[in-house]
Amino acid sequence: MGLMRIATVAAHFGRDLQFDLDRIRTLIEEARVAGAAFLALPDGALGGCLADFHQPDPDNLPPALGPDDRILRNIATLAAEMVVCLGYCEAGKDGARHTAAVCVSGDGVLGRHRKVYLSPAEAVLHTAGAGFRAFDTPAGRVGMMIDYDKTFPESARGLAGDGAEIVACLSSWATSSRSPGPARDRQSRLFDVYDWVRAAENQVVFVSANQAGVMNGTRFLGQAKVVDPSGDIRARTGAKPAVVVAELDVKAAIAGARLSRHHLSERIPEHCPA
């Protein structure tokens, strides 16, 4: 495929679906003008995320959308030739709710993911997904995860083992309420460390999108970034809303990182009990 531009976003999304759709339209157009073939939007890009991660209010939940909702079809149309990943709350069977992600292009839905690793508070209201699967797209083979999923090494490892070249992690990752400032924020450090490590240990391109701004007193980190298979950051935002673009040859970058040490093939599974 050669050189490709990959875009990722730090931005705020809330309960107003029309506002969110308008913002997504603007971000897709901004990424298109920058020549991006792939765009990652945050968790909750449609409808926002939980307003309180410790004691979520059941009367103030993100709207649950069906997997074939009209607004998702609209975004696929907006994506056109671009591959776009975004997060939303999915309405499942028998009233179940899932923290979900979908990947679309003008051809329709390319892949789906339901968040596997839920926080204790989130698990009261949402149902966990069943696993991690990669899928083929015009931008290459892609895998998705959501927020807390990236805390667990097996998430990205499972996607890399399934052939993912690009792993998109869509987050609504907040600052630590106990931190005196962003520079000393524990969650900020962890967010960055997970992005670096998941890229380097699996030798994949890791595209991290995140919410930004404040919602109901919760401040989100931003810090969206593109990390290459060697663990080098190719582009990143700060805490404020922004779109950043990195240009790289995904296949060549992966091949180069795996030339001297191929982590997946050098694993010894029997020495790594589950």
For each residue, the residues with C-beta under 8 A, 3 or more apart:
1: 4 139 140 249 250 251
2: 249
3: 247 248 249
4: 1 37 38 139 140 247 248 249 250
5: 34 35 36 37 38 245 246 247
6: 36 37 38 39 40 139 166 205 207 226 245 246 247 248 250
7: 31 34 36 38 39 40 243 244 245
8: 39 40 207 208 209 224 225 226 235 237 243 244
9: 27 39 40 41 42 209 224 237 241 242 243
10: 42 209 210 211 212 222 223 224 237 238 239 240 241 242
11: 23 27 41 42 45 211 212 213 241 242
12: 211 212 213 214 215 220 241
13: 20 23 42 44 45 46 47 48 211
14: 19 20 47 48 215
15: 47 48 60 62 63
16: 19 20
17: 20 21 46 47 63 71
18: 21 22
19: 14 16 22 23
20: 13 14 16 17 23 24 45 46 47 48
21: 17 18 24 25 46 71 74 75
22: 18 19 25 26
23: 11 13 19 20 26 27
24: 20 21 27 28 41 45 46 75 78 86
25: 21 22 28 29 78
26: 22 23 29 30
27: 9 11 23 24 30 31 39 41 243
28: 24 25 31 32 39 75 78 79 82 84
29: 25 26 32 33
30: 26 27 33 34 243
31: 7 27 28 34 36 39 82 243 245
32: 28 29 35 36 82
33: 29 30
34: 5 7 30 31 243 245
35: 5 32 245
36: 5 6 7 31 32 39 82 245
37: 4 5 6 81 82 83 138 139
38: 4 5 6 7 82 83 84 85 137 139 142 166 207
39: 6 7 8 9 27 28 31 36 79 82 83 84 85
40: 6 7 8 9 84 85 86 168 169 170 207 208 209 224
41: 9 11 24 27 45 84 85 86 87 170 209
42: 9 10 11 13 45 86 87 170 171 172 209 210 211 224
43: 49 87 99 101 146 147 170 171 172 209 210 211
44: 13 47 48 49 62 87 88 89 172 211
45: 11 13 20 24 41 42 86 87 88 170
46: 13 17 20 21 24 62 63 65 71 72 86 87 88 89
47: 13 14 15 17 20 44 62 63 65 88 89
48: 13 14 15 20 44 51 62 172 215
49: 43 44 62 99 172 211 215
50: 53 56 61 62 121 122 125 172
51: 48 56 57 60 215 216 218
52: 55 56 57 121 216 218
53: 50 56 119 121 122 174 218
54: 121
55: 52 121
56: 50 51 52 53 60 61 121 122 124 125
57: 51 52 60 61
58: 61 125
59:
60: 15 51 56 57 216
61: 50 56 57 58 64 89 97 125
62: 15 44 46 47 48 49 50 88 89
63: 15 17 46 47 89
64: 61 89 90 91 97
65: 46 47 69 71 72 88 89 90 91
66: 69 90 91
67: 72 90 91 100 102 109 112
68: 72 73
69: 65 66 72 73
70: 73 74
71: 17 21 46 65 74 75
72: 46 65 67 68 69 75 76 88 102 104 109
73: 68 69 70 76 77 108
74: 21 70 71 77 78
75: 21 24 28 71 72 78 79 84 86 104
76: 72 73 79 84 104 105 106 107 108 109
77: 73 74 80 106
78: 24 25 28 74 75 84
79: 28 39 75 76 82 83 84 104 105 106
80: 77 105 106
81: 37 105 106 138
82: 28 31 32 36 37 38 39 79 105
83: 37 38 39 79 103 104 105 110 137 138 139 142
84: 28 38 39 40 41 75 76 78 79 103 104 105
85: 38 39 40 41 101 102 103 142 144 168 170 207 209
86: 24 40 41 42 45 46 75 101 102 104 170
87: 41 42 43 44 45 46 99 100 101 146 170 172
88: 44 45 46 47 62 65 72 100 101 102
89: 44 46 47 61 62 63 64 65 97 98 99 100 126
90: 64 65 66 67 97 98 99 100 114
91: 64 65 66 67 96 97
92: 95 96 97 98 127
93: 96
94:
95: 92
96: 91 92 93 126 127
97: 61 64 89 90 91 92 125 126 127
98: 89 90 92 114 115 126 127 128 129
99: 43 49 87 89 90 114 115 118 122 126 146 147
100: 67 87 88 89 90 112 113 114 115 129 146
101: 43 85 86 87 88 112 113 114 115 144 145 146 168 170
102: 67 72 85 86 88 109 111 112 113
103: 83 84 85 109 110 111 112 135 137 142 144 168
104: 72 75 76 79 83 84 86 108 109 110
105: 76 79 80 81 82 83 84 108 110 137 138
106: 76 77 79 80 81
107: 76 110
108: 73 76 104 105
109: 67 72 76 102 103 104 112
110: 83 103 104 105 107 135 136 137 142
111: 102 103 133 134 135 137 142 144
112: 67 100 101 102 103 109 144
113: 100 101 102 129 132 133 143 144 145 146
114: 90 98 99 100 101 127 128 129 130
115: 98 99 100 101 118 126 128 129 145 146 147 148 149
116: 128 129 130 131 132 145 149 155
117: 128 148 149 151 152 155
118: 99 115 122 123 126 128 148
119: 53 122 123 148
120: 123 124
121: 50 52 53 54 55 56 124 125
122: 50 53 56 99 118 119 125 126
123: 118 119 120 126 128
124: 56 120 121
125: 50 56 58 61 97 121 122
126: 89 96 97 98 99 115 118 122 123
127: 92 96 97 98 114
128: 98 114 115 116 117 118 123
129: 98 100 113 114 115 116
130: 114 116
131: 116 158
132: 113 116 143 145 149 155 158 159 162
133: 111 113 143 159 162
134: 111 141 142 143 159 162 163 164
135: 103 110 111 141 142 143
136: 110 140 141 142
137: 38 83 103 105 110 111 140 141 142
138: 37 81 83 105
139: 1 4 6 37 38 83 142 166 250
140: 1 4 136 137 165 166 250 251
141: 134 135 136 137 163 164 165 166
142: 38 83 85 103 110 111 134 135 136 137 139 164 165 166 167 168
143: 113 132 133 134 135 156 159 160 162 164 166 167 168
144: 85 101 103 111 112 113 167 168 169 170
145: 101 113 115 116 132 149 150 155 156 159 167 168 169 170
146: 43 87 99 100 101 113 115 149 169 170 171
147: 43 99 115 150 169 170 171 172 173
148: 115 117 118 119 151
149: 115 116 117 132 145 146 152 155 169
150: 145 147 155 156 169 171 194 195 198 208
151: 117 148 190 194
152: 117 149 155
153: 156 157 198 201
154: 157 158
155: 116 117 132 145 149 150 152 158 159 198
156: 143 145 150 153 159 160 167 198 201 202 204 206
157: 153 154 160 161 201 202
158: 131 132 154 155 161 162
159: 132 133 134 143 145 155 156 162 164 167 202 204
160: 143 156 157 163 164 167 202 203 204 264
161: 157 158 264
162: 132 133 134 143 158 159
163: 134 141 160
164: 134 141 142 143 159 160 167 204
165: 140 141 142 204 205 250 251 254
166: 6 38 139 140 141 142 143 204 205 207 250
167: 142 143 144 145 156 159 160 164 198 199 202 204 205 206 207
168: 40 85 101 103 142 143 144 145 207 209
169: 40 144 145 146 147 149 150 195 198 206 207 208 209
170: 40 41 42 43 45 85 86 87 101 144 145 146 147 209
171: 42 43 146 147 150 191 208 209 210 211
172: 42 43 44 48 49 50 87 147 210 211 220
173: 147 187 191 210 211 220 221 223
174: 53 187 218 219 220 221
175: 179 182 185 187 188 219 220 221
176: 179 185 186 187 188
177:
178: 186
179: 175 176 182 184 185 186 187 188
180: 184
181: 184 185
182: 175 179 185 188 221 239
183: 188
184: 179 180 181
185: 175 176 179 181 182 188 189 221
186: 176 178 179 189 190
187: 173 174 175 176 179 190 191 221
188: 175 176 179 182 183 185 191 192 221 223
189: 185 186 192 193
190: 151 186 187 193 194
191: 171 173 187 188 194 195 208 210 221 223
192: 188 189 195 196 223 225
193: 189 190 196 197
194: 150 151 190 191 197 198
195: 150 169 191 192 198 199 206 208 225 227
196: 192 193 199 200 227 231 233
197: 193 194 200 201 231
198: 150 153 155 156 167 169 194 195 201 202 204 206 227
199: 167 195 196 202 203 204 205 206 227 228 229 230 231
200: 196 197 203 227 229 230 231
201: 153 156 157 197 198 263
202: 156 157 159 160 167 198 199 229 263 264
203: 160 199 200 229 230 254 257 258 262 263 264
204: 156 159 160 164 165 166 167 198 199 229 254
205: 6 165 166 167 199 226 227 228 229 248 250 253 254
206: 156 167 169 195 198 199 226 227
207: 6 8 38 40 85 166 167 168 169 225 226 227
208: 8 40 150 169 171 191 195 223 224 225 226 227
209: 8 9 10 40 41 42 43 85 168 169 170 171 224
210: 10 42 43 171 172 173 191 220 221 222 223 224
211: 10 11 12 13 42 43 44 49 171 172 173 215 220 222
212: 10 11 12 220 221 222 237 239 240 241 242
213: 11 12 219 220 241
214: 12 217 218 219 220
215: 12 14 48 49 51 211 218 220
216: 51 52 60
217: 214
218: 51 52 53 174 214 215
219: 174 175 213 214
220: 12 172 173 174 175 210 211 212 213 214 215
221: 173 174 175 182 185 187 188 191 210 212 239
222: 10 210 211 212 237 238 239 240 241 242
223: 10 173 188 191 192 208 210 236 237 238 239
224: 8 9 10 40 42 208 209 210 236 237 242 244
225: 8 192 195 207 208 233 234 235 236 237 244
226: 6 8 205 206 207 208 233 234 235 236 244 246 248
227: 195 196 198 199 200 205 206 207 208 231 232 233 234
228: 199 205 231 232 233 234 246 248 253 257
229: 199 200 202 203 204 205 253 254 256 257 258
230: 199 200 203 253 256 257
231: 196 197 199 200 227 228
232: 227 228
233: 196 225 226 227 228 236
234: 225 226 227 228 246 247 248
235: 8 225 226 244 245 246
236: 223 224 225 226 233 244
237: 8 9 10 212 222 223 224 225 240 241 242 243 244
238: 10 222 223 242
239: 10 182 212 221 222 223
240: 10 212 222 237
241: 9 10 11 12 212 213 222 237
242: 9 10 11 212 222 224 237 238
243: 7 8 9 27 30 31 34 237
244: 7 8 224 225 226 235 236 237
245: 5 6 7 31 34 35 36 235
246: 5 6 226 228 234 235
247: 3 4 5 6 234
248: 3 4 6 205 226 228 234 252 253
249: 1 2 3 4 252 253
250: 1 4 6 139 140 165 166 205 253 254
251: 1 140 165 254 255
252: 248 249 255 256
253: 205 228 229 230 248 249 250 256 257
254: 165 203 204 205 229 250 251 257 258
255: 251 252 258 259
256: 229 230 252 253 259
257: 203 228 229 230 253 254
258: 203 229 254 255 261 262 263 264
259: 255 256 262
260:
261: 258 266
262: 203 258 259 265 266
263: 201 202 203 258 266 267
264: 160 161 202 203 258 267
265: 262
266: 261 262 263
267: 263 264 272
268: 271 272
269: 272
270:
271: 268
272: 267 268 269
273:
274:
